[in-house]
Amino acid sequence: MIKLTDHFEQNLKSESGRARSRRVVRWILFLLTLTVLALLIERLHGQWALKRWKNQMAARGEKLDVNDLWPPPNPGSSTFSNQLIKATEFRDGRLREFAGSISVMLPNERGEFRRGSQESLPQMAYRKNSTNTWQELDEAIKHNETALASLRELMKNPPSTMSQDMVKVWENSSQPNFVPFRISAQSLQAAALNDLHKGDLNHALENLVALQAFARLYDADPGLVNYMIRMAVIGLAVDVSWDALQADGWTQSQLATFQQACAEPDKLLSQMPRALEAERVERILQLRWFRSHSYKAWLDRNNEVYESLGCNLPACDTAPTVLWSRQCVFHPLWSFAWADQEELNYLSNIQLEVSALRDAVHKRAWSSLNEQLISNHKRYFAPAPKWRFYIRVPLLDNFAEITSGPRSSVDQPTDQYPYTDFTKAWYTTMRTMTQHEMLLTAIALKRFGLQHGKKPSSLDALVPEFLSAPCTDFMDGHPLRYRLNSDGTYALYSVGDNLIDDGGIGISGSVGTDALKTPWNGRDWVWPAIAVADKAAQVVKAER
């Protein structure tokens, strides 16, 4: 009897245990079902919200697809690219030693500048004790004259588009090769300086016109890298053009040709928002690749890029615990449920910056653009709950920080803004455009002087004979400042970084050595005045 009772109690306990186990299993299944349902709802909600936002933007004319923004590949452009590469394979490699390395504007303690082309030796910016001579440069140019002639011929009709399919470029995690672009422009600048050293204005003009044409090369391709390289070439052209304009002997016809070859400021400025649109499209493609592959595949894809720059993958994205949790847990969940919401969060925020850049095209002022960018960044709020998003895409945003260089005085404290901050790119653009406007005005002033035998009392006198309208100071949106001095010289300047008209006070002897290397670091950015000693020597040379 006792045994039967014990057996019965054991059966009850066993049955009770099984019942509890079944209840636990049911609860687990219920919670799993609830979790899957919640994730499915998140996925559907994200898809719906993203599609709705894109439809609204498409109705407003926004281009969010690479095929809408990028022109189709140009097969004819591959011939140009091959010829450009061939032209930079110089027979005499010494030309590369000079290309992009000769200092053009050399300051003295009074804030005046000497012409780099008139120094007894080429002043090499990165090799202060260099023994390179103008004769060596001249010999290198003569040995490579066929290649340089080919460059000048190519730049008479530069293609507006590239030959690459940008979708395939991004799928392969590669970038177009812009190295020949850079070498060609730097070589033409060195050749122009050599011509100016010899006093050969006709040949110098040919090289200057070819150099200016790089502002049109691939200008239908909206990529930011391409855009900023063209801005850098415009900066090169401004420097050597200043040197050229200090020379006597220019004719009205030559200066008109030179002015006509210069880039169109309005067209260059209108391409600025398009460059950010291209970055937006690229990030969309990157996010889609990221969500359709494993986290480990993403690391492998980006490792080669980091290695090419001599950098290691950041520990914050590759530590063993981080790698395991993202590879096995977070990344699969994010890819399924939250990737669309993350894309929408990025797009809605970057749209504010795109709008700010478009507004800047009309206002033509860095001051208002910078205020708007700072305001947009400060108003950023992270989505809730924040943990379900990457926000900063692993490796991609770290890479942007590595390549952007150190922070400058234009960077503002916007630590809460997680996306790549392109403020420095837009500042560089407006700064370079301002320098380019000063160049156009300086050419017009020289033409006016040849025509009338004196400088004008105001820039309005240049319109419409020599300029269609007064040139803009893109720092504050007003016309460039101009003052005719009593000795017949003039001051042409921008308000510069501080956005205050300091009366044309540029750099001076009290400014640190580093600031003296460029005329664009003073309180105002002043079109450089030639050193008195250089001007006197030039007059003596002309009299002989």
Protein Blocks (a to p, Z undefined) as FASTA:
>chain_A
ZZmmmmmmmmmmmmmmmmmmmmmmmmmmmmmmmmmmmmmmmmmmmmmmmmmmmmmmmmno
pafbfklmpccddfklmmmmmmmmmmmmcfblmlmmmgopacfbdcdfkopacdfklpfb
dcdfklmkbcbdfklmmmmmmmmmmmmmmmmmmmmmccfbdfbdfklmmmnopaddfklm
mmmmmmmmmmmmmmmmnopaklmmmmmmmmmmmmmgoklbmbfklmmmmmmmmmmmmmmm
mmmmmpghiafklmmmmmmmpccfklmmmmmmmmmmmmmmmmmmmmmmmmmpcfklmmmm
mmmmmmmnopacdfklmgfklmmmmmmmmmmmmmmmmmmmmmmmmmmmmmmmmmmmmmmm
mnopaklmmmmmmmmmmmpccdddfklpgkiaghklmmmmmmnopadfkbccdfklmbdc
fklmmmmmmmmmmmmmmmmmmmmmmmmmmmnopacfbfklmpcklogbdcddfknopacd
ddddfkopacdddebjnopaehhpacdfkbcfklmmpcklcfbdcdddddfklmmmmmmm
mmZZ
